Amino acid sequence: MSAQIEAAETQLGLALRTRLRPFQDRYERAVRDSDTAVLTGLCAGTHGRCGAELRP
């Protein structure tokens, strides 16, 4: 039974990874570029404001 559960979790994980990849790409680009405008564009809420406040 645990092998079936592990196989199902793997299958669901792969499906989610495909659907969430664009968000991961945008996050990685924002972190790499450390661009306040990108951070704010991704999340106009707290995360974007914190990114703007933390930049030197």
VEXZAVO-929838 format. One record per residue (C-alpha): residue in three letters; x, y, z. Coordinates in steps of 0.001 Angstrom, whole numbers, plus 500000, padded with zeros to 6 digits. Layout:
BEGIN
alaXYZ;...
//
This chain:
BEGIN
met500000500000500000;ser502798502471500805;ala504284501947497335;gln500943502954495809;ile500790506060497969;glu504350507003497064;ala503608506529493352;ala500476508686493613;glu502367511405495505;thr505108511383492867;gln502568511636490051;leu500752514524491742;gly504037516259492510;leu505079516110488870;ala501715517496487768;leu501942520352490279;arg505528521126489327;thr504434521604485719;arg501585523925486707;leu503625525929489220;arg506808526278487133;pro505916529754485775;phe505596531060489340;gln508899529465490347;asp510577531007487304;arg509294534494488192;tyr510409534071491800;glu513880532918490781;arg514213535808488319;ala513189538335490987;val515656536938493492;arg518449536762490911;asp517861540283489632;ser517020541735493060;asp514795544131491197;thr512381545959493478;ala510001546578490591;val509853542862489849;leu509300542012493509;thr506531544577493806;gly504981543344490568;leu504910539784491841;cys503308540723495112;ala501981544209495636;gly501273543275499241;thr503666542746502113;his506305540840500148;gly506711543554497542;arg506846546284500167;cys509392544381502248;gly511558543842499186;ala511473547572498534;glu512274548393502147;leu515157545933502384;arg516980547141499295;pro519961549356500095;
//
